[in-house]
Amino acid sequence: MLQIVAGLKEGKGYKGIQVNWGQANKTIADGSADFNLLPSTHPGDRIAAGQAAGKMRII
């Protein structure tokens, strides 16, 4: 999706990490990733977790 939307390829525009669903909220909240791309419905618990982690943009 990042390649389609922003023209970035993993390893050439960013360093990607992948986590399972059980780790996603922790990864968002602890700031170990600068950007999170994940499928979600609205409202969803991952959106709330991201907003609680601080400044973030949801697209």
PDB file with SEQRES, HELIX, SHEET and CRYST1 records, atoms N, CA, C and O in Angstrom:
SEQRES   1 A   59  MET LEU GLN ILE VAL ALA GLY LEU LYS GLU GLY LYS GLY          
SEQRES   2 A   59  TYR LYS GLY ILE GLN VAL ASN TRP GLY GLN ALA ASN LYS          
SEQRES   3 A   59  THR ILE ALA ASP GLY SER ALA ASP PHE ASN LEU LEU PRO          
SEQRES   4 A   59  SER THR HIS PRO GLY ASP ARG ILE ALA ALA GLY GLN ALA          
SEQRES   5 A   59  ALA GLY LYS MET ARG ILE ILE                                  
HELIX    1 AA1 LEU A    2  ALA A    6  1                                   5    
HELIX    2 AA2 TRP A   21  ASP A   30  1                                  10    
HELIX    3 AA3 ASP A   45  ALA A   53  1                                   9    
CRYST1    1.000    1.000    1.000  90.00  90.00  90.00 P 1           1          
ATOM      1  N   MET A   1       0.818  -1.182   0.000  1.00  0.00           N  
ATOM      2  CA  MET A   1       0.000   0.000   0.000  1.00  0.00           C  
ATOM      3  C   MET A   1       0.871   1.258   0.000  1.00  0.00           C  
ATOM      4  O   MET A   1       0.557   2.225  -0.693  1.00  0.00           O  
ATOM      5  N   LEU A   2       1.961   1.254   0.770  1.00  0.00           N  
ATOM      6  CA  LEU A   2       2.849   2.420   0.782  1.00  0.00           C  
ATOM      7  C   LEU A   2       3.458   2.687  -0.589  1.00  0.00           C  
ATOM      8  O   LEU A   2       3.642   3.842  -0.973  1.00  0.00           O  
ATOM      9  N   GLN A   3       3.761   1.658  -1.307  1.00  0.00           N  
ATOM     10  CA  GLN A   3       4.343   1.839  -2.633  1.00  0.00           C  
ATOM     11  C   GLN A   3       3.317   2.479  -3.570  1.00  0.00           C  
ATOM     12  O   GLN A   3       3.662   3.362  -4.356  1.00  0.00           O  
ATOM     13  N   ILE A   4       2.087   2.048  -3.492  1.00  0.00           N  
ATOM     14  CA  ILE A   4       1.041   2.598  -4.351  1.00  0.00           C  
ATOM     15  C   ILE A   4       0.757   4.056  -3.987  1.00  0.00           C  
ATOM     16  O   ILE A   4       0.665   4.908  -4.871  1.00  0.00           O  
ATOM     17  N   VAL A   5       0.619   4.342  -2.718  1.00  0.00           N  
ATOM     18  CA  VAL A   5       0.218   5.677  -2.271  1.00  0.00           C  
ATOM     19  C   VAL A   5       1.377   6.676  -2.286  1.00  0.00           C  
ATOM     20  O   VAL A   5       1.211   7.808  -2.740  1.00  0.00           O  
ATOM     21  N   ALA A   6       2.550   6.266  -1.793  1.00  0.00           N  
ATOM     22  CA  ALA A   6       3.656   7.209  -1.615  1.00  0.00           C  
ATOM     23  C   ALA A   6       4.871   6.925  -2.495  1.00  0.00           C  
ATOM     24  O   ALA A   6       5.815   7.715  -2.520  1.00  0.00           O  
ATOM     25  N   GLY A   7       4.855   5.813  -3.211  1.00  0.00           N  
ATOM     26  CA  GLY A   7       5.989   5.477  -4.060  1.00  0.00           C  
ATOM     27  C   GLY A   7       7.191   4.948  -3.297  1.00  0.00           C  
ATOM     28  O   GLY A   7       8.285   4.862  -3.856  1.00  0.00           O  
ATOM     29  N   LEU A   8       7.011   4.591  -2.030  1.00  0.00           N  
ATOM     30  CA  LEU A   8       8.118   4.085  -1.219  1.00  0.00           C  
ATOM     31  C   LEU A   8       8.194   2.567  -1.298  1.00  0.00           C  
ATOM     32  O   LEU A   8       7.173   1.880  -1.308  1.00  0.00           O  
ATOM     33  N   LYS A   9       9.420   2.054  -1.353  1.00  0.00           N  
ATOM     34  CA  LYS A   9       9.630   0.610  -1.316  1.00  0.00           C  
ATOM     35  C   LYS A   9      10.384   0.268  -0.043  1.00  0.00           C  
ATOM     36  O   LYS A   9      11.292   0.989   0.372  1.00  0.00           O  
ATOM     37  N   GLU A  10       9.998  -0.838   0.569  1.00  0.00           N  
ATOM     38  CA  GLU A  10      10.666  -1.260   1.798  1.00  0.00           C  
ATOM     39  C   GLU A  10      12.154  -1.418   1.551  1.00  0.00           C  
ATOM     40  O   GLU A  10      12.569  -2.063   0.588  1.00  0.00           O  
ATOM     41  N   GLY A  11      12.953  -0.824   2.425  1.00  0.00           N  
ATOM     42  CA  GLY A  11      14.404  -0.874   2.303  1.00  0.00           C  
ATOM     43  C   GLY A  11      14.978   0.276   1.501  1.00  0.00           C  
ATOM     44  O   GLY A  11      16.178   0.541   1.575  1.00  0.00           O  
ATOM     45  N   LYS A  12      14.135   0.971   0.726  1.00  0.00           N  
ATOM     46  CA  LYS A  12      14.611   2.098  -0.076  1.00  0.00           C  
ATOM     47  C   LYS A  12      14.004   3.424   0.368  1.00  0.00           C  
ATOM     48  O   LYS A  12      14.538   4.484   0.040  1.00  0.00           O  
ATOM     49  N   GLY A  13      12.923   3.384   1.092  1.00  0.00           N  
ATOM     50  CA  GLY A  13      12.308   4.610   1.565  1.00  0.00           C  
ATOM     51  C   GLY A  13      11.958   4.529   3.043  1.00  0.00           C  
ATOM     52  O   GLY A  13      11.655   5.531   3.691  1.00  0.00           O  
ATOM     53  N   TYR A  14      12.008   3.326   3.542  1.00  0.00           N  
ATOM     54  CA  TYR A  14      11.708   3.101   4.947  1.00  0.00           C  
ATOM     55  C   TYR A  14      12.169   1.707   5.338  1.00  0.00           C  
ATOM     56  O   TYR A  14      12.391   0.851   4.482  1.00  0.00           O  
ATOM     57  N   LYS A  15      12.310   1.488   6.630  1.00  0.00           N  
ATOM     58  CA  LYS A  15      12.636   0.159   7.151  1.00  0.00           C  
ATOM     59  C   LYS A  15      11.362  -0.403   7.765  1.00  0.00           C  
ATOM     60  O   LYS A  15      10.862   0.120   8.761  1.00  0.00           O  
ATOM     61  N   GLY A  16      10.853  -1.442   7.183  1.00  0.00           N  
ATOM     62  CA  GLY A  16       9.598  -2.018   7.641  1.00  0.00           C  
ATOM     63  C   GLY A  16       9.772  -3.043   8.747  1.00  0.00           C  
ATOM     64  O   GLY A  16      10.762  -3.774   8.788  1.00  0.00           O  
ATOM     65  N   ILE A  17       8.806  -3.085   9.634  1.00  0.00           N  
ATOM     66  CA  ILE A  17       8.714  -4.141  10.632  1.00  0.00           C  
ATOM     67  C   ILE A  17       7.288  -4.681  10.561  1.00  0.00           C  
ATOM     68  O   ILE A  17       6.357  -3.959  10.208  1.00  0.00           O  
ATOM     69  N   GLN A  18       7.135  -5.920  10.890  1.00  0.00           N  
ATOM     70  CA  GLN A  18       5.813  -6.530  10.910  1.00  0.00           C  
ATOM     71  C   GLN A  18       5.594  -7.160  12.271  1.00  0.00           C  
ATOM     72  O   GLN A  18       6.477  -7.815  12.824  1.00  0.00           O  
ATOM     73  N   VAL A  19       4.405  -6.950  12.796  1.00  0.00           N  
ATOM     74  CA  VAL A  19       4.043  -7.546  14.076  1.00  0.00           C  
ATOM     75  C   VAL A  19       2.694  -8.225  13.923  1.00  0.00           C  
ATOM     76  O   VAL A  19       1.914  -7.887  13.033  1.00  0.00           O  
ATOM     77  N   ASN A  20       2.427  -9.177  14.789  1.00  0.00           N  
ATOM     78  CA  ASN A  20       1.126  -9.832  14.737  1.00  0.00           C  
ATOM     79  C   ASN A  20       0.090  -8.945  15.423  1.00  0.00           C  
ATOM     80  O   ASN A  20       0.432  -7.964  16.083  1.00  0.00           O  
ATOM     81  N   TRP A  21      -1.178  -9.305  15.256  1.00  0.00           N  
ATOM     82  CA  TRP A  21      -2.256  -8.480  15.812  1.00  0.00           C  
ATOM     83  C   TRP A  21      -2.124  -8.291  17.318  1.00  0.00           C  
ATOM     84  O   TRP A  21      -2.467  -7.231  17.842  1.00  0.00           O  
ATOM     85  N   GLY A  22      -1.636  -9.294  18.007  1.00  0.00           N  
ATOM     86  CA  GLY A  22      -1.488  -9.192  19.448  1.00  0.00           C  
ATOM     87  C   GLY A  22      -0.433  -8.175  19.873  1.00  0.00           C  
ATOM     88  O   GLY A  22      -0.497  -7.644  20.982  1.00  0.00           O  
ATOM     89  N   GLN A  23       0.531  -7.901  19.006  1.00  0.00           N  
ATOM     90  CA  GLN A  23       1.593  -6.946  19.313  1.00  0.00           C  
ATOM     91  C   GLN A  23       1.303  -5.550  18.778  1.00  0.00           C  
ATOM     92  O   GLN A  23       1.986  -4.597  19.152  1.00  0.00           O  
ATOM     93  N   ALA A  24       0.312  -5.410  17.916  1.00  0.00           N  
ATOM     94  CA  ALA A  24       0.074  -4.137  17.226  1.00  0.00           C  
ATOM     95  C   ALA A  24      -0.187  -2.982  18.181  1.00  0.00           C  
ATOM     96  O   ALA A  24       0.419  -1.921  18.030  1.00  0.00           O  
ATOM     97  N   ASN A  25      -1.062  -3.153  19.152  1.00  0.00           N  
ATOM     98  CA  ASN A  25      -1.350  -2.055  20.080  1.00  0.00           C  
ATOM     99  C   ASN A  25      -0.103  -1.623  20.835  1.00  0.00           C  
ATOM    100  O   ASN A  25       0.117  -0.429  21.034  1.00  0.00           O  
ATOM    101  N   LYS A  26       0.718  -2.586  21.262  1.00  0.00           N  
ATOM    102  CA  LYS A  26       1.948  -2.256  21.987  1.00  0.00           C  
ATOM    103  C   LYS A  26       2.902  -1.477  21.087  1.00  0.00           C  
ATOM    104  O   LYS A  26       3.495  -0.491  21.523  1.00  0.00           O  
ATOM    105  N   THR A  27       3.053  -1.904  19.852  1.00  0.00           N  
ATOM    106  CA  THR A  27       3.953  -1.239  18.919  1.00  0.00           C  
ATOM    107  C   THR A  27       3.510   0.199  18.658  1.00  0.00           C  
ATOM    108  O   THR A  27       4.342   1.102  18.566  1.00  0.00           O  
ATOM    109  N   ILE A  28       2.214   0.407  18.541  1.00  0.00           N  
ATOM    110  CA  ILE A  28       1.693   1.757  18.334  1.00  0.00           C  
ATOM    111  C   ILE A  28       1.931   2.608  19.577  1.00  0.00           C  
ATOM    112  O   ILE A  28       2.415   3.736  19.478  1.00  0.00           O  
ATOM    113  N   ALA A  29       1.594   2.076  20.728  1.00  0.00           N  
ATOM    114  CA  ALA A  29       1.652   2.855  21.969  1.00  0.00           C  
ATOM    115  C   ALA A  29       3.068   3.133  22.463  1.00  0.00           C  
ATOM    116  O   ALA A  29       3.313   4.188  23.050  1.00  0.00           O  
ATOM    117  N   ASP A  30       4.013   2.205  22.239  1.00  0.00           N  
ATOM    118  CA  ASP A  30       5.355   2.424  22.792  1.00  0.00           C  
ATOM    119  C   ASP A  30       6.256   3.267  21.891  1.00  0.00           C  
ATOM    120  O   ASP A  30       7.384   3.589  22.266  1.00  0.00           O  
ATOM    121  N   GLY A  31       5.768   3.620  20.718  1.00  0.00           N  
ATOM    122  CA  GLY A  31       6.542   4.486  19.837  1.00  0.00           C  
ATOM    123  C   GLY A  31       7.687   3.811  19.121  1.00  0.00           C  
ATOM    124  O   GLY A  31       8.559   4.499  18.592  1.00  0.00           O  
ATOM    125  N   SER A  32       7.722   2.485  19.082  1.00  0.00           N  
ATOM    126  CA  SER A  32       8.822   1.800  18.420  1.00  0.00           C  
ATOM    127  C   SER A  32       8.741   1.892  16.898  1.00  0.00           C  
ATOM    128  O   SER A  32       9.686   1.519  16.204  1.00  0.00           O  
ATOM    129  N   ALA A  33       7.637   2.377  16.384  1.00  0.00           N  
ATOM    130  CA  ALA A  33       7.497   2.615  14.955  1.00  0.00           C  
ATOM    131  C   ALA A  33       7.101   4.077  14.743  1.00  0.00           C  
ATOM    132  O   ALA A  33       6.295   4.624  15.497  1.00  0.00           O  
ATOM    133  N   ASP A  34       7.667   4.700  13.721  1.00  0.00           N  
ATOM    134  CA  ASP A  34       7.332   6.093  13.415  1.00  0.00           C  
ATOM    135  C   ASP A  34       6.028   6.200  12.630  1.00  0.00           C  
ATOM    136  O   ASP A  34       5.364   7.236  12.650  1.00  0.00           O  
ATOM    137  N   PHE A  35       5.675   5.136  11.950  1.00  0.00           N  
ATOM    138  CA  PHE A  35       4.504   5.133  11.091  1.00  0.00           C  
ATOM    139  C   PHE A  35       3.864   3.765  11.175  1.00  0.00           C  
ATOM    140  O   PHE A  35       4.563   2.752  11.194  1.00  0.00           O  
ATOM    141  N   ASN A  36       2.562   3.724  11.224  1.00  0.00           N  
ATOM    142  CA  ASN A  36       1.849   2.448  11.281  1.00  0.00           C  
ATOM    143  C   ASN A  36       0.844   2.368  10.155  1.00  0.00           C  
ATOM    144  O   ASN A  36       0.013   3.261   9.985  1.00  0.00           O  
ATOM    145  N   LEU A  37       0.920   1.311   9.395  1.00  0.00           N  
ATOM    146  CA  LEU A  37      -0.048   1.047   8.341  1.00  0.00           C  
ATOM    147  C   LEU A  37      -0.734  -0.252   8.707  1.00  0.00           C  
ATOM    148  O   LEU A  37      -0.114  -1.315   8.716  1.00  0.00           O  
ATOM    149  N   LEU A  38      -2.008  -0.158   9.006  1.00  0.00           N  
ATOM    150  CA  LEU A  38      -2.730  -1.371   9.362  1.00  0.00           C  
ATOM    151  C   LEU A  38      -4.193  -1.228   8.994  1.00  0.00           C  
ATOM    152  O   LEU A  38      -4.770  -0.147   9.106  1.00  0.00           O  
ATOM    153  N   PRO A  39      -4.782  -2.316   8.559  1.00  0.00           N  
ATOM    154  CA  PRO A  39      -6.212  -2.274   8.248  1.00  0.00           C  
ATOM    155  C   PRO A  39      -7.011  -2.177   9.541  1.00  0.00           C  
ATOM    156  O   PRO A  39      -6.694  -2.832  10.533  1.00  0.00           O  
ATOM    157  N   SER A  40      -8.024  -1.373   9.515  1.00  0.00           N  
ATOM    158  CA  SER A  40      -8.831  -1.201  10.715  1.00  0.00           C  
ATOM    159  C   SER A  40     -10.202  -0.683  10.326  1.00  0.00           C  
ATOM    160  O   SER A  40     -10.376  -0.082   9.266  1.00  0.00           O  
ATOM    161  N   THR A  41     -11.143  -0.916  11.168  1.00  0.00           N  
ATOM    162  CA  THR A  41     -12.459  -0.327  10.987  1.00  0.00           C  
ATOM    163  C   THR A  41     -12.577   0.830  11.962  1.00  0.00           C  
ATOM    164  O   THR A  41     -11.819   0.915  12.928  1.00  0.00           O  
ATOM    165  N   HIS A  42     -13.506   1.698  11.714  1.00  0.00           N  
ATOM    166  CA  HIS A  42     -13.680   2.836  12.623  1.00  0.00           C  
ATOM    167  C   HIS A  42     -15.049   2.743  13.257  1.00  0.00           C  
ATOM    168  O   HIS A  42     -16.022   2.561  12.525  1.00  0.00           O  
ATOM    169  N   PRO A  43     -15.190   2.853  14.546  1.00  0.00           N  
ATOM    170  CA  PRO A  43     -14.102   2.982  15.513  1.00  0.00           C  
ATOM    171  C   PRO A  43     -13.456   1.631  15.780  1.00  0.00           C  
ATOM    172  O   PRO A  43     -14.098   0.589  15.653  1.00  0.00           O  
ATOM    173  N   GLY A  44     -12.217   1.658  16.140  1.00  0.00           N  
ATOM    174  CA  GLY A  44     -11.494   0.441  16.457  1.00  0.00           C  
ATOM    175  C   GLY A  44     -10.543   0.676  17.614  1.00  0.00           C  
ATOM    176  O   GLY A  44     -10.149   1.813  17.875  1.00  0.00           O  
ATOM    177  N   ASP A  45     -10.173  -0.383  18.308  1.00  0.00           N  
ATOM    178  CA  ASP A  45      -9.303  -0.224  19.475  1.00  0.00           C  
ATOM    179  C   ASP A  45      -7.903   0.227  19.083  1.00  0.00           C  
ATOM    180  O   ASP A  45      -7.232   0.882  19.881  1.00  0.00           O  
ATOM    181  N   ARG A  46      -7.443  -0.102  17.881  1.00  0.00           N  
ATOM    182  CA  ARG A  46      -6.111   0.323  17.462  1.00  0.00           C  
ATOM    183  C   ARG A  46      -6.065   1.825  17.198  1.00  0.00           C  
ATOM    184  O   ARG A  46      -5.037   2.462  17.432  1.00  0.00           O  
ATOM    185  N   ILE A  47      -7.152   2.390  16.721  1.00  0.00           N  
ATOM    186  CA  ILE A  47      -7.214   3.837  16.533  1.00  0.00           C  
ATOM    187  C   ILE A  47      -7.136   4.533  17.884  1.00  0.00           C  
ATOM    188  O   ILE A  47      -6.392   5.500  18.041  1.00  0.00           O  
ATOM    189  N   ALA A  48      -7.892   4.052  18.851  1.00  0.00           N  
ATOM    190  CA  ALA A  48      -7.857   4.636  20.196  1.00  0.00           C  
ATOM    191  C   ALA A  48      -6.478   4.494  20.811  1.00  0.00           C  
ATOM    192  O   ALA A  48      -6.009   5.418  21.476  1.00  0.00           O  
ATOM    193  N   ALA A  49      -5.812   3.359  20.609  1.00  0.00           N  
ATOM    194  CA  ALA A  49      -4.468   3.148  21.158  1.00  0.00           C  
ATOM    195  C   ALA A  49      -3.474   4.118  20.535  1.00  0.00           C  
ATOM    196  O   ALA A  49      -2.610   4.657  21.227  1.00  0.00           O  
ATOM    197  N   GLY A  50      -3.594   4.338  19.243  1.00  0.00           N  
ATOM    198  CA  GLY A  50      -2.700   5.274  18.565  1.00  0.00           C  
ATOM    199  C   GLY A  50      -2.902   6.695  19.035  1.00  0.00           C  
ATOM    200  O   GLY A  50      -1.931   7.420  19.254  1.00  0.00           O  
ATOM    201  N   GLN A  51      -4.141   7.104  19.193  1.00  0.00           N  
ATOM    202  CA  GLN A  51      -4.420   8.453  19.670  1.00  0.00           C  
ATOM    203  C   GLN A  51      -3.918   8.637  21.096  1.00  0.00           C  
ATOM    204  O   GLN A  51      -3.433   9.714  21.442  1.00  0.00           O  
ATOM    205  N   ALA A  52      -4.025   7.615  21.921  1.00  0.00           N  
ATOM    206  CA  ALA A  52      -3.551   7.698  23.300  1.00  0.00           C  
ATOM    207  C   ALA A  52      -2.028   7.786  23.360  1.00  0.00           C  
ATOM    208  O   ALA A  52      -1.478   8.304  24.332  1.00  0.00           O  
ATOM    209  N   ALA A  53      -1.340   7.285  22.330  1.00  0.00           N  
ATOM    210  CA  ALA A  53       0.119   7.287  22.319  1.00  0.00           C  
ATOM    211  C   ALA A  53       0.688   8.678  22.073  1.00  0.00           C  
ATOM    212  O   ALA A  53       1.871   8.911  22.318  1.00  0.00           O  
ATOM    213  N   GLY A  54      -0.118   9.585  21.602  1.00  0.00           N  
ATOM    214  CA  GLY A  54       0.366  10.940  21.350  1.00  0.00           C  
ATOM    215  C   GLY A  54      -0.056  11.426  19.992  1.00  0.00           C  
ATOM    216  O   GLY A  54      -1.043  10.965  19.420  1.00  0.00           O  
ATOM    217  N   LYS A  55       0.708  12.363  19.489  1.00  0.00           N  
ATOM    218  CA  LYS A  55       0.400  13.016  18.223  1.00  0.00           C  
ATOM    219  C   LYS A  55       0.443  11.986  17.089  1.00  0.00           C  
ATOM    220  O   LYS A  55       1.463  11.333  16.870  1.00  0.00           O  
ATOM    221  N   MET A  56      -0.669  11.853  16.378  1.00  0.00           N  
ATOM    222  CA  MET A  56      -0.660  10.939  15.236  1.00  0.00           C  
ATOM    223  C   MET A  56      -1.683  11.382  14.221  1.00  0.00           C  
ATOM    224  O   MET A  56      -2.670  12.031  14.567  1.00  0.00           O  
ATOM    225  N   ARG A  57      -1.458  11.044  12.997  1.00  0.00           N  
ATOM    226  CA  ARG A  57      -2.357  11.363  11.911  1.00  0.00           C  
ATOM    227  C   ARG A  57      -2.997  10.078  11.435  1.00  0.00           C  
ATOM    228  O   ARG A  57      -2.300   9.101  11.161  1.00  0.00           O  
ATOM    229  N   ILE A  58      -4.302  10.068  11.333  1.00  0.00           N  
ATOM    230  CA  ILE A  58      -5.024   8.877  10.879  1.00  0.00           C  
ATOM    231  C   ILE A  58      -5.585   9.171   9.497  1.00  0.00           C  
ATOM    232  O   ILE A  58      -6.348  10.119   9.312  1.00  0.00           O  
ATOM    233  N   ILE A  59      -5.200   8.350   8.532  1.00  0.00           N  
ATOM    234  CA  ILE A  59      -5.682   8.511   7.165  1.00  0.00           C  
ATOM    235  C   ILE A  59      -6.413   7.254   6.766  1.00  0.00           C  
ATOM    236  O   ILE A  59      -6.911   7.160   5.644  1.00  0.00           O  
TER     237      ILE A  59                                                      
END                                                                             
